[in-house]
Amino acid sequence: MRSPLAIILGLGGLAAAAYFMDLPAYFVQNKEVISTPDSSGIDSLPAPLFPDPNRINFVDEEGDSFSIELVNSTYLSNERRNYYGDSLPDKLDIIWQLTLGSGKTQVGRTIKNWSGAGWTGQPLIVIENGKKYIIQGAFDHRLKKIDYETGEVLWQYRFDDVVKGTGSLWINHNADSLKDRVLVLQGTRAGGKLNAPIVDCYRAISYFTGEERWRVNSPRTRCYSRDVDGSALIINDTAYLPLETSIFTVFNPDPKAAKMKDGLLQPEFYRFQDTLYRDIDASVHGGNVVSEASPVRLRDHIYLASGSGRVWGYNMKKPGMDWEYFIGSDIDGSPVVTDDSCLLISVEKQYIKGQGGILKLDPSKKPEEATLWYMPVKNRRFVGWLGGVIGTAATNEATRVEGHPHIGATIGIDGYTYFFDLNKLDSQKVTLFDGERKVATPKVYYKHRTGPAIASPIIIGNRAAVPTYQGFYLFEFDKEMNFKLLDKQEFSAEATPFVDQGRIFIASRDGNLYCLGRSDAPTKRVNSIYGKTEVNPRNGKLKRYWKGELQPLEGTKEGQK
């Protein structure tokens, strides 16, 4: 671990002092901890002391100039997990579609063949020298860099199993080579290697070259999974990530600090010890203490939701968990931070007496006083789920239209999408997830039978997009909360979409990545990757090595799949 003294000497003067005052938790163990959280709100956080985490202009070792901007760098874009893009269109025309392919994965003792991309699978967008590219993981075991305009694949890196979760992009302002300047941190399923000594399914890949830079071993715990579905939250030069084994990690993503451990080049870890479950949870859940959710930041805490049925608060100033709220259900959806500094938590039906739903917590209060309201959804068996909410809730707060209420949205396993007020309460009370206590519930403005989903809806301005197993829906609403359905595509989706300049990018379970929006072009096109020679970049500088062929979508068998 880097010492604080070395950092101060290296930076010097006021820059070093500023750096040190905003250091992550592992550097400030001797600082006094404030027991009562600051109540002045999220915007009271100090201005960033590091370079812009989403932009950089640089010249590489060969003298080439680059300008990089990260449009969305992680799942749901930011520390609050609440930004989904700039402007939803009013139609869902197919502008282009890319065949992502299929891959085998082990589910229990059965080998399955999955197509396209799934939960959470959100595309990440980068502007490179004025041109846009997409980073997308897929069920064909590959991470891909894709041309934003055409769907052409520039490179793809092969993992050992299907790529499920959303990656995180990190600009390395201290890199001395092009390949380390921008990294994609990406997890996958574990390749059926539950009992293997090494399960290295979380890796750093160079955005520019597709080269692997390091791997993380996900060690065995009492959890029955060793996948990595969560998206790292990267603050300055420090990454926060729960492995599915329910080990919470804090690490340095810079490849220059990576070291050999267990036969792998692994990143420098500052913390690799907190388990997000208690022994009783592993017993009651039968090993289902999987941590699939992505962390959020609220003031000086990182908050995490775990399949142990607990919401944890990690103190960044005094390293360790100092806040714990017990629900008891499985939890897969990520927490969402609201404008009033609270958390929205997705609650499944599994393991609890009451119904699943959406829970609003105030983490500035003691856990026993933190419940603000609960919105239950109806029980329903679907595939392996018993009901509740699997995906992450959405809010309109990042792009709220003036005069509109603060609203949220969620899709239940019961087959309905709900739009509800984040602050206004219904006159009636409901039964909490424990099946006993009565609590307040939010005002529900609208619900639509969209079909069940584990995906997350998105809200941008006065429109919302909803991916489900029974189609992809586009809604519009006014300030009086009158809703209407604008359009629908029939494909099935588990992934979360992202929107840029009126284009929706979403991966589906039918095998495709779609670019949707309003299209006036008479001929749409599809990019097929089948039959092409793949290069799996491990070493060497590869700026571009693959080019697909374009085929007309209309009138072809492939376009009708």
N, C-alpha and C positions, 0 to 999 in steps of 0.2 A: 504493500500500500504506500502511496506517496505521502511523505510527511508534510504537515502544514508549513514547517519552517522552510523546507525546500521550495515549496510553491511560492512563499512570500519572497524569498531571496531571488527566485527565478523571475518573478513578475516585477518586484521592486515598487517602492513608493506607495502612492495613493491607489494605484491599480491593484497592488497586492492587498492592501487593506480592504478595498471594496470587494475583491474576490473572496477574501477570508470571511467577511461578514455575511456573505450569502452562500457559504459552503453547505453542501449537503450534510446530513446528520452525522456521518462517521468522523467528521473533522471537528465537531463542536461538542464533544461529550462533556466538557467541563463548563459549558455555559449554563446559566441559570434557566430553568424551564418555567415558562409562565403557565400556571395551572388553568387559568381561565382564558380560552381562546379569544383573540381579537374579534370584536363584534362590528367592526366597521365595514365588513363585506369583502368580497373577492377583489374588488378594484383597489383595495388598500395595500395590496402586495407591492413591494418596491419594484422600480423599473429594472429590467434585466441588466446585469452587469457584464454579461458575456456578449460576444458578437451575436448578430441576428441568427437565431437557430434555423431560420427558413430561407436564408439568402446568402450567397457568396459569389464574389468575382475573383478569379485567380488565374495564374499562368502555371501550366504544368511543367514537368521536368523537361519536356521537349520544346517548350516555348509556345505552346498553343494556349490561346485565351479561352476561358470558359465563364459563363454566367449561369448560375443555377438558382432556381426558386422552387421550393417545395410547396405545392398547392395544398395538399393534405398529407401530413407526414406520418400519421398513425391511424388506428381505428377510431373513427368519428372525430378525427382531425386534431384534437387539442387536449389539454389537461382536464377539461370538464366533460369531454366526450359528448359534445352537443352541436357540432358544426358539420353540415352535410353537403355544402356547396352554395352557389350564388343564386341560381334562378332555375326553377323547374319549368319545363315547357308546358304547352297546353295540349300536346299530342304525343303519342308513343309510336311514331313511325320508326322503322328500322333503318338507320343510316348506314351501319355496317354491322356485321357479326363475324366473330372469330371462333372457329372450332378449337376449343381448348383440349379436347381429347378425353381419354378415359384411363383409369388405372386401377390396379388391384390393391385391396387393403383387407386386413384381417379384423373381423368384428366378432369377438368371442372366439369360437373355434371354426368359424365360417369365413371363407374367402369371398369377398364381395367385389364387384366391378362397378366403380362409381364414375360418372361422367360430369364434365363441366367443372364447377367449383361450388363450394358450399359454405357453411357457417364458419366464420363470419365473412370471409372472402371479399372484403371491400377493396376496390381498386385504389391505388395511390397514384397521384399525378405529379409529374415533375416538368418544369419548364427549363429546357437545356438550350442555351444560346438562342432563345426566342422560339424554340420548337417544343411542342409538348409530347410527353411520353407517359405511358401507363406501366406500372408495376403490378402484376397480377399472379397470384399463386393458383394452381389448378390441381384437379384430381389425377392428372397424368403424371404426377410426382414432380412437376416442373414449376419453377419460378420463371416468369417471362418479362422481358422488356418489350413493350408494344408501341407502335406508332399510333398516336392519338387520332390522326386524321384518317388513316387507312385500315388500321387493324393489323398491319404487317409486324411480324415478330422479328426483333433485332437480335436478341440472344435468349437462351433459356438454360437454366441451371437445374440439374437433376438431383432430387433428394431420394431417400430410400423408401418413402411412402407418400401418400396423398398429402397435398398442401391444403389445409383447411382454413386456418386463421388468417388474419390480416397482418402484414408485416409492419415494421416501423422504419422510417427513413431517418438517417442522421448525417448531418453535415459535419465533417471533421475539420475544424478550422486550423488544427495543428498538423495536418497530414503533410508528408513530404513526397507523396507520389499520387498520381491520378487515381490509381485503383483504390486508395484508402480515403479519398476526399469525400465521397458520399457512399454510405453503406446501407444495405437493406438487411435488417435483422428479422429473420423469419423462422417460425416454428412449423412442425408437421406432426402427423401421427407417428407412433413409435415403431412402426414396422413389425408389429407382433412380437417384439423382443422384451416382454415384460420381465423376464428373469435374467436377461443378459447382464453382464457386468457393465457394459457400456451401451447407453442409448443416447446417441448424439444427434437428436432431431431438432436442435435449435442452433442456427448458424448465421454467420455474417457473410453476406455476398456483396461484392463490389457492384455498385450501380452502373459504373462505366464499362466494366469489362466482363462481368458475370463470374469473376473468380471468387472462390471461397477464401475467407480471411481467418476465421476461427470457428470452433464448434464448442457447444456446451454439453456435458454429460448430465442427463436428467436421472439422478440416482433413485433407487427403489426406496419407497417408504411404505406405510400401511395403506396407501392409496392404490387402487387397482389399475391406474393409468400412468403411463410415462410419456404421453403426448405433450406437446406445447401448442395450445390454441390461443393464448393471450397475446396481446400486443404490448410491447414494452413502452412505458412512459419514459421519455428521455428528457431530462432537465439539464440544460447546459451540457456537461460532459459525463453525466451519470445516468444510467439506465435502471429502471425499477420494473421487475417482472416476476410474477408468480409462475412457477412451473406447474404443470398439471399434477405433479406429485405432491402439491401443496407445500412446496418449499418456496419462500419468498426470497428473491435475490436482488442485490444491489451491486452493480458492476460498472466497470469502465469499458466502453465499447471500442476504444482505440486499439487497433491491431498491434501498434508498437508496444503496448503494455501487456500483450498476451504472453502466456507462459505455458510450457508443456506440463500437463497433468493427466494422469491416467492414460498416457499414450496419445493425448490429443493436445493440439494448440488451443488453449481456452483463454477467455478474457480474464482480466484482473478483477477478482471479486472483492468487494468491500464487506459484503454480508451474504452468507449462504447457510443460515441456521434457523430462521423462523419457520416453523410449521404452522400452516393455517387451519389446523384442526386440533382437537383434544382427543385423547385416547377413547373416550366414550363415544365420540362422533364416528370413529372408524368402526367401532363395534356395532352401533345402532344402524349405520348406513351400509354395513357389510363391505367396507373398503371404498365406497363411493364418497370420497372426500376430495373429489377432483376440483382443482382450481382452474377454471376455463376463462373467467372474466378478466378484463383488462383494468388496471388501476387508474384512479383519478387523483388529482391533487386539489386540496382545499386548504388554503393558507399554508401552515407548516406541517401538514399531515398528508400522507398518502393513504387513501382508503381502498380497501379490497373486499370483494365479496367472494366467498368460497363455498364449494359444494358441501362443506361441513355444516352448512346452515348458519354460518357466522359472518358478520361484517366486521372487519378489523380496521383500526386506525393506527398507522405507523408514524411515530413522531420523528420528523426529520432533524430536529434540533437535539434530541436525546434519543439515540437509536434504540428502537424497540417498539413493540405494540403496547399502547397505553389506553386503547379504547376498543371495546368488544361488545357487539350487540348480537344476541342469540335469537335466531328464527327457528332453526331446526330442519328446514326443508333443504332440498338440493337447490343450489343457486348457480345459474350459468350466465345470466345477463350481467353486463358491466354496470357499476354504479354510474349515475349521472349527477353532476353538480348543477343546482338551480341558482337563479339570480339572488335568491334570499339565503344563499350559503347552506343549503340543505342537500340531501341525497335522495335520489329515486332508486329503489332496489326492486329487481324483478324476483318474484317468489314463485317457485313451483309448488305443485300440490304434494309431491312425494314426501313421505315421512312426517307429515303434519296432520292434525285433526281437522283444521279448518280448510278453507279454500285458498288456492294460490291467487296472486294478483300483483299489484304495484303498491309499494310501501314508501312513504315519505318520512325521512328521519332528519332530526336536527342534531348533528354530531357535536355541537358546542355544549350540549347538555349531557348529563349522566345517561348511560344507556337505558336505565329504567324509566327515564323521563323523556327520552328522545323521540318517541312515536308521535307523529303529528296527524297522520291519517292513513287509511288503508282503502284501496279499491280492489275488492275481490272480483274474480271472474268465475264463471260456472265450471264445475268439474266436468271433464270429458276425457275418455280414454282415446288416445290416438297413437298408433304405433306403440312405442314403449312408454309414452308419457301418460300421466293420470290427470293432467290439467294444469292450470296456472299459466304463468308467463315464462318462456324460455329466453327470448331475446331481450335486448336492451331497449328501454323506453326512449322515446324521442321527445324533444321539446322545441318550441318555436323561438326560444329566447335569444339565440344568436342572430336571427334574421326577422325578428318580430315586426310586423307592420304597426305603425303608430295607430293607437286606438283599439287594437286587438287585445284581447286578454292573453295572459300567460297560460299557454296550454301545453299538454303533453299528449302522447299517443302511444298505444301499445297493441300488440296482436296476441290474443289468447289462444291457447290450445283448444278452447271452446269454439273457435271458428269465427270470432268477431274481432274487428278492429275498433278500439275505443278511443275517442277524443275527449279529454277531460281537462278541467281547470286545475292549475297547479296550486292555487291559493284559495279560491272560493269553495265553501263546503256545502254539501247537501244538508237538508234539514233533518234527515234520518241518520242514525248511526248503524254501523255494520259490525259483524263479528270478525275479530282479528284472526290471523292465521293459526293461532293456538286453539281456535274453536270455542273459546270461552269469553274473553274480554270484549267489551263493546267500545268502539272508537269512532271518531269522525271519518267521513268519507268525502271525496271531492265531488263537485258537480260534474256530471257526465253530459256533454253537449250532444254527442252523436255516436252511434255505433252502427257498423255496417257488416253484414255477413260476407266476409271476404274469403272464408275458409281458414283452416288452422295454419299456423306458421311457427317456426322457431326463429325466423328472421326479425330484423328490426326495421320499423317504418322510419321515414324521414319527413321532416317538415321544413319547408323553406318559404318564407313570406306567407302568402295566403294559399299555398298548395301543399299537398302531401302525397308521397308515393309509398305504396304498401306492397312488399313482396310476400307472397304466400305460396302454399303448395297447390292452390287452385287458380293461380294467375297473378299478374302484376298490375296493380290498380293505381290510377292517378286521380286525385280529388282536388277540388277547389272549395274555398269557404270565404265568407265575408265576416265583418266584425261582429255581426249578430249571431255568428256561428251557424249559419245555414250552409249545409254541405251539398255538393253535387259531384257525381262521378263524371270525369272528363273523358277517360279512355281506359282501355284495358288490353294487355297482352296475355296470351293464354299459357305462356311457359311457366314452369314451376321454379321457384327460387328459394334458397335458404340464405343467400348472401345479402349483404347490405349494399345498396347502391351509393354512388357518389355523383354529384352533378356539377358540371362546369360549363358556364356560358350557354345554358339551355340544353346541354347534352347530358343524358343520363347514361352512366356506365354501370352495368350490372351483370354479374355472372349467374348462370342458371344451371339447373340440374339436367337440362336437355343436351348439355355438352358445349354450350356456346357462351361467349362473352358478347353482350349486346351494347351497341351505342344507339340510344334512342333519342327521339326528339322530333321536331318538325323538319321534314325533308321535302324539298321541291324537286329533287333529282329524279329523272324518269327511270334510271336504272340504279338499283342498289347493288352493293357488291359484298362478297364474302371472301375471307382469306382462309384457305385451307392449309394445315401444316402436315397433313398426312403424306407419306411417301418421301419426305425430305430427310436428308442426312443430318443427324443431330451431333453436335460437338458438346461434350460436357467439359466446360472450362475448369481446369484445376490450377494450371500454372500458365504463366506467360501473359502478355498484354494483348487483349483482344477487344478492339473497339467495336468491331462488327464482324459477324461471321455467318449469319444466316439470313436468307431472303426467301419469303414464300411467294406463291403465285396467286394472282387474283383471278377469280372466276365469277361470272355473272350469277347473282343469286336467283333471279327469276328464270324459270324454265330448266333448272338443273335439279337432279335428284338430291344432290348434297344440300342445296338450299332449302329443300322441303323436309329435311330430317327434323 
